[in-house]
């Protein structure tokens, strides 16, 4: 993540020097967790608080990975894994917002589409079949799934994850298994092409779909995400400059708090590509939103930093909520394991410290 000072400098250049935004590389800074030269404004105090909160959540652990595996094996033996998954998902949704975006995409799939004459023809969920563990006819191992526009369907190139895998990834990382994330990605493509009328811009569609991800693509830096995708054979049809601009646009629509449904409706009316690095209609929309909220370019950069920090915090909260449900269910097993591990550790220490160590040397 670029430092706040770099983001503000970039935003200042945007405001003073350019009529249109032109994407360009920004240096990545790894040691900017605490910025000592922040202006004393409310935005900056909020950012500092969010950074501290994210840091504290990242160091909180309810269960170790080994304890999680032990609990899952016990749940499978006792036939509790389905009930455990349901309770964990309920807790994650209650205690965090980590699943909000994917839940919204799934809910939008129930929206009924209409034909040209205005008659309802069915929902995306009914009209677009999903095939799990499909064979990739294009032979691209880096592609995890695909939405087919001509004969609408979704292919996921992996089996539907087992219930235990859902439980495990939520407890370990606060996310869903990648096949389910890929399903959400491809479902969003189905919505983009079918729910609203307007212009289909592949670069904007891919940018939005990748930013909905719960894995690294969702929070990956602008520059690295652009590089990863434009260098991939799977995305060779994307215009690099347009995709760069598309990530910039989607990030700021997210920072402004647009729902996925609203974002689709906006990006399907992009206006003309102005040749300077953006679409006229989208640039006008962002500027109008900034004016309505009485924020400037610097404030919008702060909003984006806050948005990314909040996403990471919600993932940590999801992980902790899932682990807490697991701990309450298997407290006896976990506490017994911890007592045994503690005794084993003390036994190892006694071999090399205190009287035991003196006796070894004397012998």
N, C-alpha and C positions, 0 to 999 in steps of 0.2 A: 504494500500500500504506500503510495506517495505521501510524503509528510504534508501537514496542513499548510505550511508556508509555501511549499511547491504548488499545491493545489490553488492557493489564493493568488500566487503570482501568475499562474496559468489563466485563472479566471479574469484577473486584471488585464492581462494582455488581450484576452477575448473581448472584453468590454471596450477597451480603448483603441485597439488597432484594427479590429476586423468588423466588417458588416456581417460576414458569414463565418461560421465556425469551420476551421480546417483541422481535422484530426492530426495529431503528431505525437511522437513518442515522448513519454515523460519518464524520468529516472525513477527507479524503485529504491526505496530507503527501508532498510530492515531494522534500524535502531531508533525508530521514531515513535515508540510506544508512549513515551512521555515527552511532550513538547514543552520546553521551558519558556518559549517566547510567544505564547499564545496571547492575543489581545484579550483584555478583560471583559468579554461580552458574554451574554447569556448562552449563546450558541457554543462558545468555546468551553464554558464551564460544564455544559451538558456533555460535550464530547469527552472531556476529561473524566467525568463521572462514568460514562459508558465504557471508556477504556479500562478503568479500574474494575468495573463490574465484570467485564469480559475476562480480565485477567484472573479475578477471584473465582469465577465460575469454571474457568479452564483447569484450575488446580483442585477443584472439588471432586472427590471420588467416593461413591457409595459402595461399589463392588469392584473387585479386580476382574480382569478378563478370565482368569482361572475360576473364580467364584461364579461368574456368569455361566461358564460352560458346565460347571457342576450342577447349578440350579436347573439348567435346561435339560440335562440328562435325567435329573430327578422328575421334572415335569413330564417328560416323554414316558418314563417308566410308569408314572402314576396316571397317565391319561389326562393331564391338566393343561397341556400346552395351548389348546384352543381357547380355553377360558382365560388363561394367563395372557394370551395375545390380546383378547378383547379388553381386559382390564388395563393392560399397559397402554393400548391405543386411547382408551377413555382418559387415562391419567395424562398422557402426553397432550391430548387436545384440551384438557382442562387447565393444565399448568403451563402450557407454552403455546406459541403460535407457529411452531415449526412446520406443521402440516397444513396450514391455512391455504397456501397457494395451490397445492395438489388437491386439496378438498374442493377448492373453488373450481378448478379445472374439471374435476369429476362431476360436480354439480351442474356445470354449464353443459356437460354432455347430455343432460336430460332436457335441454331446451329443444322445443319442437321446431323443425324447419318448415318452411313453406315453399311450395312450388311457384312457378311463374304466375299461375292464375290465382295464387293466394291460398290454396288449399294446404292443410297440414300434411306432411309426408312422413313424419316420424322424427325421432330424436337421433342425435349423433350416436348415442350408446346403442341404439337399435339398428341403425343403418350402416355403421362401420364395424365389421367384425374384427376381433383380435385373435391372432394366432400366436401362441406361445411356442418357444423352441422351434421356430421356423428356420428354414434353410435360406441363407442369403444368396440369392441368385446372382448377385454381383461380385461375390467373393471378396468382400472388404472386411478384414477382421477387426478394424478399428470402429466399424459401425455396429451399434448395439441394437438398433431397430430402425424401422422405416414406415412412413405413411405413404400409401399409394393413392394418388389423386384420381387417376383415370378410372379405375375400378376401386372405389374407396375401401381400404382395409388397412389394418395395422399389423405389421409383423414384428415380433420381438424375438431376437436371436439368442434366447435363453429360456429355460423352463420357468414356469410360474414359481416363485420362491416358496419354499416350505415355510410352514408357520414358525418353526423354530428359527429359521433364518431371519424372519421379520423381528422376532423377539430379540435375537442376538444383536442385530445391527442397531436397533433402537437403544439397547442397553449399553453397547460399546461406544457408539458414535452419535446417537441421537438422530439417526437418519433411517430411511427405508432402504432395503436392498436395491442395488442398481437396476435390476430388471423392472421394478415397480416405478423407479424414477424415469426410466426410459419410456415406460408406458405413459406416464404423465406428459413427457416431452412430445411424444407422437400424438397423443390425444389433443394436445394444444394445437398441433398442426392441423388436425381435422377441424377444430373449431375455427382456426384462422381462415381456412379456405371456405368454410361453409356457413358460419353463423352470420356474418355481416357482408353486405355487398360493398365492393370497392376494389381498389387495386391491390394485387398480390405482389409484394416485393420480397423475394426470397431472403435477402440479407436481413431485413427487419424481422421476418418470421423466425429465422434461425436465432437471431439475437435474443428475441423474447423467450423462445423455447429453452435456450441454454441458461438464461438467467433465472428460470423457474426451478432449476435443478437444486437438490439438496446437497450434492457433492461439490467438488472443488470448482466445477464450472459455474456454479451459482454465485460464488464470491471471488473467483479468480480475478486478478487485476485486468483492467481493460487491455493493456498491451499484450500480456501473455495469452489471454483468450483469443485475441485476434490472430496472434502468431500461430497458436496451436491449430486453429481451424483453417486458416488460409494455406498453411503448409500441408494439410491433410488431403490426400487424393479424393477422399469422400466429399470434400467441399470445393473441388476445383472449379465448379461453375460459379462460385460466389465472386463478386467483384471486391477485391481487397479494400479499396478505398470506401466503397459503400458499406461493407461490413464493419469497418472501423467506425464509420459515422453511425451505423445502426446500433452498435453497442453503446456509443455515447448517448444516443437518444433514449434507448430503453432504460439505461441506468438512471437517467434523469426523470423519466416517467415514473419509475419505481420510487425514486427519492421523493417525488411529489405526491406519492400515496395513491396512484391510480390502481384500480383493480385490474385483473387480467382481462376481464371483459371490456372495460373502458379502454384499456391500452390497445386491444385488438381493433376496436372501432376507430381509434385515433390513427394507428399506423396504416390502416387501409384507406386513409385519405391523406397520403403523404404530401401531395403537391408535386411540383417539379423538382427534379434533381438539379441543383443550382450550379454544379460544377466547382463550388468552393468547399465542398465537404459536408453538405447536408441537404435536406429536402425543405423547400420553402414552407410548405404547410405545417410540417412538424416543428420547424424552428419558430414559426408564428405561434403555434399552440403553446410551446414551452414558454415563450416570452409573455404571452397573455396570462398564463398561469402564474408566472412570477409577478407580474403586475398586480393580478388579483390578490395575491397573498402578500404583496408589498415586500418582496425579497429581491435582492440583487444577485448577481452571478456568484459572488463570494458566499452568500448565504446558501445558495443552491449546492455549492461544493460541500459546505458543512452538512447540509441535509443528506447528501449522498454518503458521506463518511458515517453519519449517525445511522443511516439505513443499513449499511453493511455491518456495522458493529452490532446493531440490534438483531440482525439475522443470525450472527454467530452466537450471541447470547441465547437466543431462542433455541438453537440447536443444543447448547449445553443444558438448558432447562429441560428439554425433552429427554436427554440422556439421564439426567438426575431423576426425573419423574419415573421413567421406565425402571431404573435400578431400584428405586424406593419400593415400587410395587413388588419387584422380585424379592427384595430383602424381607418385606413383611410376610410373603408367602413361605419363604424358606429360611426364616431366621434361625431356627434350631440347627439346621445343617451348616449354615454359614458361620454361626458362632462357634460350633464345634470345630469346624475346620480351622478357624482363626486361633482357637486355643491350642490345637495340635501344632499348627505352624509356629506359634509363639514359643511353645516348649521346645520344638526342634531348633529354633534359632538360639534360644538360651543354652541349649545343650552344646551347640557348636561353639558359642562364645566361651563356655566354661572350659573347653579344651585348650584355649590359648590365653586365658586371663586368670587372674587371681591365684588361689592356692593350687588349682589344678595345673596351671602353667609352671609354678614353682616346683611342684612335685615332678613334673615331666623333666625339667632341667636337672633336678637333683638325681633322678634315675640315670 
